[in-house]
Amino acid sequence: MEYDYREAMKLSNQLCFPLYAASRNIIGLYTPHLKELGLTYTQYIVFLVLWERDGLTVGEICDKLLLDNGTVSPLLKKMEQAGYITRKRSSEDDRVVVITLTDDGRALQERAKEIPLKVACGVDLPPEKAKMLYELLYELLNKKDCKRKER
């Protein structure tokens, strides 16, 4: 079968588009709740990582969020200015910066505790389908090293 670029380039044949649109919709569900806390979505996911395990390095946060240092570092500066975290150079390697929650940063978790439930209600997928989607998305993310076949 010959490759038909016109067919391949139809929006309806693009995996990227429904992923992009769904991502925007999901993040939109978070926005009003995060606005009440004065947070962006990206700041929120940094908090999720730190609430799970405090005292991570900037590099570890970047790895967990699949973001680069240039994206995460400015967020961390704003979070530090807001009094939610501290940034300190490691005593073992001064190139490494360790991020630690302050008392205010830890207390923010209590104020944000209803967000996952509110967003889940807004998604309106049966739990088994939500789990299947979650697993498929992580399957895609974990295949980032695979090589494309030449056509």
N, CA and C of each residue as an Amber inpcrd file, in Angstrom:
protein
   453
   0.8400000  -1.1800000   0.0000000   0.0000000   0.0000000   0.0000000
   0.8870000   1.2460000   0.0000000   0.5910000   2.1540000  -0.8560000
   1.3720000   3.3750000  -0.9940000   0.9560000   4.4030000   0.0580000
   1.9340000   5.1200000   0.5460000   1.7010000   6.1710000   1.5430000
   0.9760000   7.3440000   0.8850000  -0.1700000   7.7280000   1.4220000
  -0.9670000   8.8430000   0.9060000  -0.8380000  10.0010000   1.8960000
   0.0510000  10.9370000   1.5730000   0.2930000  12.0370000   2.4990000
  -0.9440000  12.9170000   2.6880000  -1.7690000  13.0420000   1.6780000
  -2.9850000  13.8620000   1.8180000  -3.9330000  13.2520000   2.8640000
  -4.0570000  11.9430000   2.8360000  -4.8930000  11.2630000   3.8300000
  -4.2500000  11.3720000   5.2160000  -2.9570000  11.1760000   5.2690000
  -2.2400000  11.2350000   6.5420000  -2.2950000  12.6260000   7.1660000
  -2.4400000  13.6570000   6.3470000  -2.4120000  15.0260000   6.8530000
  -3.7960000  15.6000000   7.1530000  -4.8130000  14.7750000   7.1570000
  -6.1380000  15.2360000   7.5670000  -6.1630000  15.3520000   9.0920000
  -6.7840000  16.4030000   9.5760000  -6.8900000  16.6050000  11.0180000
  -7.5340000  15.4020000  11.6980000  -8.5130000  14.8070000  11.0500000
  -9.2180000  13.6680000  11.6370000  -8.3360000  12.4220000  11.7620000
  -7.1570000  12.4290000  11.1560000  -6.2340000  11.2980000  11.2420000
  -5.0430000  11.5840000  12.1550000  -5.0910000  12.6740000  12.8720000
  -3.9770000  13.0680000  13.7270000  -4.2230000  12.6590000  15.1780000
  -3.3370000  11.8700000  15.7360000  -3.4160000  11.5230000  17.1530000
  -3.1530000  12.7550000  18.0150000  -2.2930000  13.6390000  17.5350000
  -1.9060000  14.8050000  18.3230000  -3.0870000  15.7220000  18.6310000
  -4.0420000  15.8530000  17.7000000  -5.1090000  16.8190000  17.9140000
  -6.0420000  16.4580000  19.0710000  -6.6050000  15.2510000  19.1350000
  -7.4710000  14.9750000  20.2850000  -6.6970000  14.9930000  21.6100000
  -5.4110000  14.6260000  21.5770000  -4.6070000  14.7140000  22.8060000
  -4.4600000  16.1660000  23.2380000  -4.1540000  17.0290000  22.2830000
  -3.9910000  18.4600000  22.5530000  -5.3030000  19.0610000  23.0750000
  -6.4090000  18.8040000  22.3730000  -7.6970000  19.3700000  22.7590000
  -8.1520000  18.8440000  24.1230000  -7.9780000  17.5510000  24.3590000
  -8.3580000  16.9740000  25.6490000  -7.5030000  17.5550000  26.7710000
  -6.2260000  17.7230000  26.5180000  -5.3330000  18.3040000  27.5160000
  -5.7760000  19.7190000  27.8860000  -6.1000000  20.5100000  26.8870000
  -6.5860000  21.8760000  27.1450000  -7.8800000  21.8420000  27.9560000
  -8.7850000  20.9310000  27.6170000 -10.0470000  20.8260000  28.3590000
  -9.8170000  20.4260000  29.8110000  -8.9590000  19.4590000  30.0290000
  -8.6760000  18.9960000  31.3920000  -8.0280000  20.1150000  32.2060000
  -7.0260000  20.7600000  31.6410000  -6.3670000  21.8610000  32.3590000
  -7.3730000  22.9740000  32.6350000  -8.2960000  23.1990000  31.7010000
  -9.3480000  24.1860000  31.9180000 -10.2280000  23.8640000  33.1150000
 -10.4160000  22.5880000  33.4030000 -11.1820000  22.1940000  34.5870000
 -10.4450000  22.5720000  35.8780000  -9.1330000  22.5520000  35.8370000
  -8.3300000  22.9100000  37.0080000  -8.3020000  24.4160000  37.2500000
  -8.3420000  25.1780000  36.1730000  -8.0690000  26.6210000  36.2430000
  -8.8660000  27.3780000  37.3040000 -10.1990000  27.2590000  37.3680000
 -10.9070000  28.0660000  38.3760000 -10.5260000  27.6990000  39.8170000
 -10.2450000  26.4360000  40.0590000  -9.8700000  26.0030000  41.4070000
  -8.4740000  26.4950000  41.7720000  -7.5820000  26.4570000  40.7990000
  -6.2130000  26.9110000  41.0440000  -6.1590000  28.4260000  41.1730000
  -7.0150000  29.1070000  40.4380000  -7.0580000  30.5730000  40.5040000
  -7.3740000  31.0310000  41.9270000  -8.2710000  30.3100000  42.6030000
  -8.6120000  30.6290000  43.9840000  -7.3860000  30.5590000  44.8990000
  -6.4320000  29.7120000  44.5320000  -5.2100000  29.5500000  45.3290000
  -4.0690000  30.4180000  44.8080000  -4.2970000  31.1100000  43.6910000
  -3.2500000  31.9420000  43.0970000  -2.1740000  31.1240000  42.4000000
  -2.5560000  29.9530000  41.8720000  -1.5860000  29.0600000  41.2410000
  -1.8940000  28.8570000  39.7690000  -0.8550000  28.5970000  39.0070000
  -1.0090000  28.1200000  37.6410000  -1.0390000  26.5940000  37.6790000
  -1.4470000  25.9890000  36.5710000  -1.4600000  24.5340000  36.5080000
  -0.0490000  23.9690000  36.6980000   0.9270000  24.5930000  36.0730000
   2.2980000  24.0770000  36.1710000   2.8270000  24.1880000  37.6000000
   2.5050000  25.2730000  38.2960000   2.8890000  25.3770000  39.7050000
   2.2110000  24.2660000  40.5200000   0.9590000  24.0100000  40.2030000
   0.2120000  22.9620000  40.9100000   0.8810000  21.5990000  40.7640000
   1.3080000  21.2510000  39.5410000   1.9280000  19.9330000  39.3820000
   3.2960000  19.8750000  40.0650000   3.9830000  21.0240000  40.1870000
   5.2180000  21.0520000  40.9870000   4.8610000  20.7530000  42.4410000
   3.8000000  21.3780000  42.9400000   3.3680000  21.0820000  44.3090000
   3.0020000  19.6150000  44.4790000   2.2980000  19.0360000  43.5120000
   1.9390000  17.6190000  43.6250000   3.1830000  16.7650000  43.8290000
   4.2280000  17.0640000  43.0920000   5.4820000  16.3080000  43.2100000
   6.0990000  16.5160000  44.5960000   6.1130000  17.7540000  45.0600000
   6.7290000  18.0470000  46.3630000   5.8860000  17.5560000  47.5380000
   4.5720000  17.5710000  47.4000000   3.7230000  17.0300000  48.4710000
   3.9060000  15.5310000  48.5920000   4.2250000  14.8970000  47.4920000
   4.4800000  13.4560000  47.5150000   5.8360000  13.1480000  48.1350000
   6.8260000  13.9700000  47.7900000   8.1840000  13.7730000  48.3220000
   8.9180000  15.1050000  48.3530000   9.0570000  15.6460000  49.5240000
   9.7230000  16.9330000  49.7270000  11.2400000  16.7590000  49.6400000
  11.9320000  17.8430000  49.3540000  13.3890000  17.8100000  49.3510000
  14.0010000  17.2770000  48.0760000  13.2960000  17.4280000  46.9660000
  13.8310000  16.9810000  45.6750000  14.7430000  18.0360000  45.0730000
  15.6060000  17.5940000  44.1770000  16.4330000  18.5480000  43.4410000
  15.6230000  19.0960000  42.2670000  16.0940000  20.1950000  41.7230000
  15.4350000  20.7630000  40.5490000  15.4110000  19.7270000  39.4270000
  16.5120000  19.0300000  39.2310000  16.5970000  18.0050000  38.1910000
  15.5870000  16.8840000  38.3930000  15.3930000  16.4620000  39.6300000
  14.4160000  15.4110000  39.9140000  12.9910000  15.8920000  39.6100000
  12.7040000  17.1460000  39.9450000  11.3810000  17.7120000  39.6390000
  11.1830000  17.7600000  38.1320000  12.1970000  18.2240000  37.4090000
  12.1240000  18.2650000  35.9410000  11.8630000  16.8730000  35.3710000
  12.5680000  15.8830000  35.8700000  12.3980000  14.5080000  35.3880000
  10.9790000  13.9970000  35.6400000  10.4640000  14.2310000  36.8320000
   9.1280000  13.7410000  37.1710000   8.0430000  14.4100000  36.3350000
   8.2400000  15.6920000  36.0040000   7.2240000  16.4370000  35.2640000
   7.4590000  16.4460000  33.7530000   8.5410000  15.8110000  33.3160000
   8.8920000  15.7860000  31.8970000   9.0150000  17.2100000  31.3370000
   9.6050000  18.0930000  32.1470000   9.8210000  19.4890000  31.7650000
  11.3030000  19.8010000  31.8540000  11.7210000  20.8460000  31.1400000
  13.1310000  21.2130000  31.1990000  13.3780000  22.2480000  32.2950000
  14.6440000  22.4120000  32.6140000  15.0640000  23.3370000  33.6660000
  14.6190000  24.7610000  33.3710000  14.6270000  25.1500000  32.1110000
  14.2350000  26.5030000  31.7300000  12.7700000  26.7910000  31.9920000
  11.9550000  25.7740000  32.0540000  10.5330000  25.9250000  32.3790000
  10.3220000  25.9020000  33.8850000  11.0060000  25.0040000  34.5710000
  10.7730000  24.7930000  36.0020000  11.4300000  25.8690000  36.8720000
  12.6230000  26.2930000  36.5390000  13.3380000  27.2480000  37.3930000
  12.5810000  28.5550000  37.6270000  12.0090000  29.1860000  36.5940000
  11.2430000  30.4120000  36.8650000  10.0180000  30.1690000  37.7600000
   9.3830000  28.9990000  37.6140000   8.2510000  28.6540000  38.4850000
   8.6980000  28.5620000  39.9340000   9.8400000  27.9150000  40.1320000
  10.3570000  27.7480000  41.4850000  10.7100000  29.0880000  42.1100000
  11.2410000  30.0000000  41.3170000  11.5540000  31.3430000  41.8350000
  10.2920000  32.0450000  42.3180000   9.2190000  31.9580000  41.5150000
   7.9440000  32.5760000  41.9150000   7.3730000  31.9070000  43.1650000
   7.4970000  30.5930000  43.2370000   6.9870000  29.8620000  44.3950000
   7.7900000  30.2210000  45.6450000   9.0780000  30.4670000  45.4780000
   9.9070000  30.8860000  46.6080000   9.5220000  32.3040000  47.0420000
   9.3220000  33.1970000  46.0730000   8.9120000  34.5720000  46.3880000
   7.5730000  34.6040000  47.1110000   6.6980000  33.6490000  46.7940000
   5.3930000  33.5630000  47.4520000   5.4920000  32.9300000  48.8440000
   6.6660000  32.4150000  49.1880000   6.8760000  31.8340000  50.5090000
   6.5000000  30.3690000  50.6420000   6.3420000  29.6700000  49.4990000
   5.9240000  28.2750000  49.5280000   7.0700000  27.2760000  49.5730000
   8.2270000  27.6720000  49.0650000   9.3810000  26.7590000  49.0190000
  10.6490000  27.5200000  49.3710000  11.6980000  26.7550000  49.6520000
  13.0430000  27.3140000  49.7340000  13.9040000  26.5890000  48.7060000
  14.8600000  27.3240000  48.1620000  15.8240000  26.7350000  47.2180000
  17.1990000  26.8810000  47.8620000  17.8700000  25.7540000  48.0330000
  19.2080000  25.7830000  48.6410000  20.1420000  24.8970000  47.8530000
  21.3610000  25.3630000  47.6960000  22.3920000  24.5720000  47.0330000
  22.7620000  23.3840000  47.9190000  22.9860000  22.2640000  47.2920000
  23.3810000  21.0550000  48.0050000  24.7570000  21.2510000  48.6230000
  24.9340000  20.7380000  49.8290000  26.2410000  20.8240000  50.4880000
  27.2510000  19.8830000  49.8290000  26.7420000  18.8580000  49.1200000
  27.6140000  17.8930000  48.4630000  28.0420000  18.3420000  47.0710000
  27.1750000  19.1060000  46.3940000  27.4610000  19.5570000  45.0290000
  26.7410000  20.8830000  44.8150000  27.5020000  21.9720000  44.7610000
  26.8670000  23.2920000  44.6910000  26.1810000  23.5780000  43.3520000
  26.3090000  22.6580000  42.3890000  25.5610000  22.8060000  41.1310000
  24.1240000  22.3220000  41.2870000  23.8640000  21.5740000  42.3510000
  22.5510000  20.9800000  42.5870000  21.7560000  21.8530000  43.5570000
  20.5140000  22.1560000  43.1810000  19.6360000  22.9620000  44.0330000
  18.5280000  22.0620000  44.5680000  18.3570000  22.0790000  45.8910000
  17.3510000  21.2670000  46.5660000  16.1550000  22.1550000  46.9070000
  14.9590000  21.6440000  46.6070000  13.7220000  22.3770000  46.8380000
  13.0010000  21.7690000  48.0370000  12.6650000  22.6240000  48.9920000
  11.9880000  22.1790000  50.2060000  10.7520000  23.0380000  50.4350000
   9.6630000  22.3860000  50.7820000   8.4350000  23.1150000  51.1140000
   8.5930000  23.8600000  52.4320000   8.0130000  25.0540000  52.4900000
   7.9080000  25.7760000  53.7550000   6.6200000  25.3110000  54.4440000
   6.3730000  25.8180000  55.6340000   5.1170000  25.4930000  56.3220000
   3.9220000  25.9410000  55.4820000   4.0360000  27.1210000  54.8530000
   2.9490000  27.6050000  53.9900000   2.7510000  26.6870000  52.7860000
   3.8330000  26.1760000  52.2290000   3.7420000  25.2570000  51.0950000
   3.0750000  23.9550000  51.4670000   3.3880000  23.4610000  52.6630000
   2.7450000  22.2300000  53.1310000   1.2690000  22.4910000  53.4450000
   0.9570000  23.6450000  54.0160000  -0.4220000  23.9960000  54.3670000
  -1.2960000  24.1690000  53.1290000  -0.6860000  24.5480000  52.0290000
  -1.4430000  24.7330000  50.7880000  -2.0980000  23.4280000  50.3370000
  -1.4830000  22.3050000  50.6640000  -2.0590000  21.0120000  50.2860000
  -3.4550000  20.8420000  50.8820000  -3.6220000  21.2490000  52.1040000
  -4.9410000  21.1600000  52.7510000  -5.9580000  22.0230000  52.0150000
  -5.5470000  23.1970000  51.5660000  -6.4580000  24.0930000  50.8380000
  -6.7870000  23.5500000  49.4470000  -5.9050000  22.7240000  48.8850000
  -6.0740000  22.1970000  47.5280000  -6.6610000  20.7910000  47.5030000
  -6.9600000  20.2370000  48.6500000  -7.3040000  18.8060000  48.7450000
  -8.5340000  18.3950000  47.9540000  -9.4570000  19.2920000  47.6780000
 -10.6790000  18.9380000  46.9530000 -10.5170000  19.0180000  45.4330000
  -9.4220000  19.5740000  44.9620000  -9.2500000  19.7850000  43.5210000
  -9.3220000  18.4730000  42.7290000  -8.6130000  17.4140000  43.1040000
  -8.7080000  16.1790000  42.3020000 -10.1390000  15.6550000  42.1710000
 -10.8960000  15.7070000  43.2500000 -12.2760000  15.2240000  43.2110000
 -13.1360000  16.1040000  42.3010000 -12.9920000  17.4190000  42.4120000
 -13.7760000  18.3400000  41.5840000 -13.4520000  18.1510000  40.1040000
 -12.1890000  17.9750000  39.7920000 -11.7970000  17.7800000  38.3950000
 -12.3040000  16.4310000  37.8840000 -12.1910000  15.3950000  38.6980000
 -12.6790000  14.0670000  38.2920000 -14.1680000  14.1110000  37.9670000
 -14.9310000  14.8560000  38.7510000 -16.3680000  14.9940000  38.4700000
 -16.5920000  15.7060000  37.1440000 -15.7460000  16.6740000  36.8420000
 -15.8690000  17.4160000  35.5930000 -15.4680000  16.6200000  34.3670000
 -14.5990000  15.6360000  34.5450000 -14.1470000  14.8110000  33.4210000
 -15.2730000  13.8970000  32.9560000 -16.0470000  13.3960000  33.8810000
 -17.2340000  12.6050000  33.5760000 -16.9430000  11.3750000  32.7160000
 -15.9190000  10.6270000  33.1050000 -15.6280000   9.3300000  32.4960000
 -15.8420000   8.2620000  33.5600000 -16.3700000   7.1180000  33.1890000
 -16.4500000   6.0330000  34.1690000 -15.0310000   5.6800000  34.6540000
 -14.8960000   5.3070000  35.9160000 -13.5640000   5.0320000  36.4700000
 -12.7320000   4.0550000  35.6380000 -13.3700000   3.0190000  35.0850000
 -12.5950000   2.0360000  34.3100000 -12.0560000   2.6530000  33.0200000
 -12.8190000   3.5540000  32.3950000 -12.3270000   4.2130000  31.1850000
 -11.2340000   5.2250000  31.5170000 -11.3920000   5.9340000  32.6360000
 -10.3610000   6.8830000  33.0700000  -9.0440000   6.1480000  33.3350000
  -9.1490000   4.9800000  33.9760000  -7.9460000   4.1780000  34.2560000
  -7.3060000   3.6940000  32.9530000  -8.1340000   3.2580000  32.0090000
  -7.6210000   2.7830000  30.7250000  -6.9200000   3.9300000  29.9730000
  -7.5310000   5.1070000  29.9770000  -6.9260000   6.2620000  29.3180000
  -5.5950000   6.6190000  29.9710000  -5.5740000   6.6380000  31.2780000
  -4.3520000   6.9110000  32.0360000  -3.2390000   5.9350000  31.6370000
  -3.5730000   4.6570000  31.5980000  -2.5810000   3.6310000  31.2440000
  -2.0970000   3.7810000  29.8080000  -3.0030000   4.0850000  28.8850000
  -2.6090000   4.2890000  27.4840000  -1.7050000   5.5100000  27.3240000
  -2.0220000   6.5810000  28.0220000  -1.1970000   7.7880000  27.9270000
   0.2070000   7.5290000  28.4640000   0.2960000   6.8190000  29.5890000
   1.6240000   6.5070000  30.1120000   2.3610000   5.5150000  29.2170000
   1.6310000   4.6710000  28.5430000   2.2670000   3.7750000  27.5800000
   2.9040000   4.6020000  26.4650000   2.1890000   5.6070000  25.9880000
   2.7600000   6.5080000  24.9690000   3.9850000   7.2490000  25.5020000
   3.8740000   7.7700000  26.7140000   4.9840000   8.5260000  27.2980000
   6.2160000   7.6530000  27.4980000   6.0160000   6.4060000  27.8410000
   7.1380000   5.5010000  28.0910000   7.7830000   4.9820000  26.8170000
   7.1950000   5.2590000  25.6670000   7.7630000   4.8160000  24.3870000
   8.5360000   5.9300000  23.7000000   8.9410000   6.9370000  24.4370000
   9.6200000   8.0800000  23.8270000  10.9440000   7.7080000  23.1740000
  11.5130000   6.5800000  23.5180000  12.7950000   6.1890000  22.9580000
  12.6600000   5.3210000  21.7050000  11.4480000   4.9440000  21.3430000
  11.3050000   4.0650000  20.1720000  11.6320000   4.8350000  18.8860000
  12.1050000   4.1150000  17.9010000  12.4710000   4.7330000  16.6240000
  11.3540000   4.5470000  15.6200000  11.1230000   5.5820000  14.8400000
  10.1010000   5.5030000  13.7920000  10.6270000   4.6990000  12.6270000
   9.7350000   3.9280000  12.0210000  10.1010000   3.1860000  10.8080000
  10.1600000   4.1490000   9.6440000  11.1260000   3.9640000   8.8060000
  11.2150000   4.7500000   7.5800000  10.1710000   4.2450000   6.6090000
   9.5170000   5.1170000   5.9520000   8.4780000   4.7270000   4.9900000
   9.0420000   4.7220000   3.6030000
